[in-house]
């Protein structure tokens, strides 16, 4: 199996990753966890069951890249630039909007106190 950034993800592989990532238990474990190697080892095993041969490092890198690209597009759209887009934006929006708002984001949006845990809608 080829590892690292050298092998591009196919659309089917990304869809499989998103399907595993969208599971409530996976989202919960990923949110706010800094040492998440074990979670990505589990995700890689789940992907293998779906026919996707990726190691945990590739899964983590793709997760981080998708999340970064999503947030870039989301910020642009919130700023009025509707021309920015990405494939799988709506899938990622459904997954990521279920995450609790961090303290900083809540304060920036003026939504409440730092001690409250809020969900974005």
C-alpha positions in Angstrom: 0.0 0.0 0.0 1.3 3.4 -1.0 1.4 5.9 1.9 1.8 9.6 2.3 0.5 12.4 0.1 1.6 10.7 -3.2 -1.7 8.8 -3.8 -4.8 10.8 -4.6 -8.1 9.9 -3.0 -10.9 8.9 -5.5 -14.4 10.2 -5.1 -15.5 6.8 -3.9 -12.8 6.8 -1.2 -13.8 10.2 0.0 -17.4 9.2 0.1 -16.5 6.2 2.2 -14.5 8.3 4.6 -17.4 10.7 4.9 -19.8 7.9 5.7 -17.6 6.6 8.5 -16.9 10.2 9.7 -20.6 11.0 9.8 -21.3 8.3 12.4 -22.2 9.9 15.7 -19.7 7.9 17.8 -16.8 8.8 15.4 -17.8 12.5 15.4 -17.9 12.5 19.2 -14.5 10.9 19.5 -12.9 13.2 17.0 -14.2 16.4 18.5 -11.8 17.9 20.9 -9.4 14.9 21.0 -5.8 15.9 20.4 -4.3 12.4 20.6 -6.5 10.7 18.0 -4.2 8.1 16.4 -6.4 5.3 17.8 -9.5 6.8 16.3 -7.9 7.0 12.8 -6.6 3.4 13.1 -10.2 2.4 13.7 -11.4 4.6 10.8 -8.8 3.0 8.5 -10.0 -0.5 9.5 -13.6 0.5 8.8 -12.6 1.9 5.4 -10.9 -1.5 4.6 -14.2 -3.2 5.3 -15.6 -0.9 2.7 -12.9 -1.7 0.2 -10.7 1.4 0.8 -7.1 0.6 1.5 -5.7 3.6 3.4 -3.5 3.8 6.5 -4.4 5.8 9.5 -2.0 8.6 8.6 -3.6 9.0 5.2 -7.1 9.1 6.8 -6.0 11.7 9.3 -4.4 13.9 6.6 -7.5 13.7 4.4 -9.7 14.5 7.4 -7.7 17.6 8.2 -7.5 18.7 4.6 -11.3 18.3 4.1 -12.0 20.1 7.4 -9.7 23.0 6.4 -11.1 23.3 2.9 -14.7 23.2 4.4 -13.9 26.0 6.9 -12.3 28.1 4.2 -15.4 27.9 2.0 -17.8 28.3 4.9 -15.9 31.5 6.0 -16.0 32.9 2.4 -19.7 32.2 2.1 -20.4 33.8 5.5 -18.4 36.9 4.2 -20.7 37.1 1.2 -18.5 35.3 -1.4 -20.8 32.6 -2.7 -18.4 31.8 -5.6 -16.1 29.7 -3.4 -17.2 26.1 -3.4 -15.9 22.6 -2.9 -17.0 19.1 -3.7 -18.7 17.4 -0.7 -19.4 20.8 1.0 -23.0 19.8 1.9 -21.9 16.5 3.3 -19.2 18.1 5.4 -21.7 20.8 6.5 -24.0 18.1 7.8 -21.2 16.5 9.7 -19.4 19.5 11.1 -22.4 21.6 12.1 -23.2 19.0 14.7 -19.9 19.8 16.5 -20.1 22.0 19.6 -19.0 25.5 19.1 -15.6 26.2 20.7 -15.3 29.0 23.2 -13.6 31.3 20.8 -16.1 30.8 18.0 -19.0 31.4 20.4 -17.5 34.6 21.7 -16.7 35.8 18.1 -20.3 35.2 17.0 -21.7 36.8 20.2 -23.7 33.7 20.9 -23.2 33.3 24.6 -20.8 32.9 27.5 -17.6 30.8 27.3 -19.0 28.3 29.8 -21.9 27.3 27.6 -21.7 24.4 25.3 -23.7 25.2 22.2 -24.5 23.4 19.0 -24.4 25.2 15.7 -27.5 24.9 13.5 
